[in-house]
Amino acid sequence: QVQLVESGGGLVQPGGSLRLSCAASGIMFSMYAMGWYRQAPGKQRELVATITSGGSTNYADSVKGRFTISRDDAKNTLYLQMNSLNAEDTAVYYCNAAYAPLGFNYWGQGTQVTVSS
């Protein structure tokens, strides 16, 4: 059974930081491309950042220079360090695991991030 469990969300003031984690089980984590996506109220889910099995990263323009995606294959865990948060970052953040050769694609349940004073 595949499980992706996000944690680390919460309420933070503008300019603050949060670190999200996604603990994966039931998959060969090191072989998967991993990503963070977010969905704000009334908006479509959007890509935040991705990291390949080889460690190459990609970021949405809106978070470049502020967010850092990383992975620890020994711990089967994905991270998202978020700095200089602003109200536009308020959303539910979802962890994604994808293995393209076999078309596998999994989602976590999401964690709420709220940026407000």
C-alpha positions as CSV (number, residue, x, y, z in Angstrom):
1,Q,0.0,0.0,0.0
2,V,1.4,3.3,-1.1
3,Q,1.3,6.1,1.4
4,L,2.5,9.7,1.1
5,V,2.1,11.6,4.4
6,E,2.7,15.3,4.5
7,S,3.5,17.3,7.6
8,G,4.9,20.6,8.7
9,G,2.1,22.9,7.5
10,G,0.5,25.6,9.7
11,L,0.0,29.2,10.3
12,V,2.9,31.6,9.7
13,Q,3.3,35.3,9.5
14,P,4.3,37.0,6.2
15,G,8.1,36.8,5.8
16,G,8.3,33.6,7.8
17,S,9.4,30.1,7.0
18,L,8.1,26.6,7.1
19,R,9.5,23.2,6.2
20,L,7.2,20.6,4.8
21,S,8.0,16.9,4.9
22,C,6.5,14.0,3.0
23,A,7.2,10.6,4.3
24,A,6.7,7.9,1.6
25,S,6.1,4.2,2.1
26,G,5.1,1.3,-0.2
27,I,7.3,2.6,-3.1
28,M,10.9,2.4,-4.2
29,F,11.3,6.0,-3.2
30,S,14.8,6.5,-4.8
31,M,13.4,5.6,-8.2
32,Y,10.5,8.1,-8.2
33,A,10.4,11.7,-9.3
34,M,8.9,13.6,-6.5
35,G,7.1,16.9,-6.4
36,W,5.2,19.5,-4.3
37,Y,2.0,21.0,-5.7
38,R,-0.4,23.4,-4.1
39,Q,-4.1,24.4,-4.4
40,A,-5.5,27.6,-3.2
41,P,-9.2,28.1,-2.6
42,G,-11.0,28.5,-5.9
43,K,-7.9,27.8,-8.0
44,Q,-6.5,24.8,-9.8
45,R,-3.7,22.7,-8.4
46,E,-0.4,24.0,-9.5
47,L,3.2,22.8,-9.5
48,V,5.5,24.2,-6.9
49,A,8.7,22.2,-7.3
50,T,9.9,18.9,-8.5
51,I,13.0,16.8,-8.0
52,T,14.0,13.8,-10.2
53,S,15.4,10.6,-8.9
54,G,18.8,12.0,-9.9
55,G,18.3,15.2,-7.9
56,S,17.6,17.6,-10.6
57,T,15.1,20.3,-9.5
58,N,12.5,22.5,-11.1
59,Y,10.6,25.4,-9.6
60,A,7.6,27.5,-10.4
61,D,8.6,31.0,-11.2
62,S,6.6,32.3,-8.2
63,V,8.7,30.4,-5.7
64,K,12.2,30.5,-7.3
65,G,14.7,31.8,-4.8
66,R,12.4,31.4,-1.9
67,F,11.6,27.6,-1.8
68,T,14.0,24.7,-1.9
69,I,13.0,21.1,-2.6
70,S,15.2,18.3,-1.4
71,R,15.0,14.5,-0.8
72,D,16.6,12.0,1.5
73,D,16.4,8.7,-0.1
74,A,17.7,6.9,2.9
75,K,14.7,8.2,4.9
76,N,12.2,7.9,2.0
77,T,11.4,11.6,2.7
78,L,10.8,14.6,0.6
79,Y,11.2,18.2,1.9
80,L,10.2,21.7,0.9
81,Q,11.9,24.5,2.7
82,M,9.8,27.6,2.3
83,N,11.2,31.1,3.1
84,S,9.9,34.6,2.7
85,L,6.4,33.4,2.7
86,N,3.6,35.7,1.6
87,A,-0.2,35.5,1.5
88,E,-0.1,34.2,-2.1
89,D,1.6,31.1,-0.8
90,T,-1.5,30.2,1.3
91,A,-2.8,26.8,0.0
92,V,-3.0,23.1,0.6
93,Y,0.3,21.6,-0.3
94,Y,0.4,18.1,-1.8
95,C,3.2,15.6,-2.2
96,N,3.4,13.7,-5.4
97,A,5.4,10.6,-6.4
98,A,5.7,9.6,-10.1
99,Y,7.3,6.8,-11.9
100,A,6.9,7.5,-15.6
101,P,8.1,4.2,-17.1
102,L,5.1,2.4,-15.6
103,G,2.7,5.3,-15.3
104,F,2.6,5.3,-11.5
105,N,1.4,8.5,-9.9
106,Y,0.5,9.0,-6.3
107,W,-0.7,11.8,-4.1
108,G,-0.6,12.6,-0.4
109,Q,-3.6,14.0,1.5
110,G,-2.2,17.5,1.7
111,T,-1.2,19.9,4.4
112,Q,-2.5,23.4,4.9
113,V,-0.2,26.3,4.8
114,T,-1.7,29.7,5.8
115,V,0.3,32.9,5.6
116,S,-1.4,35.6,7.6
117,S,-0.6,38.3,10.2
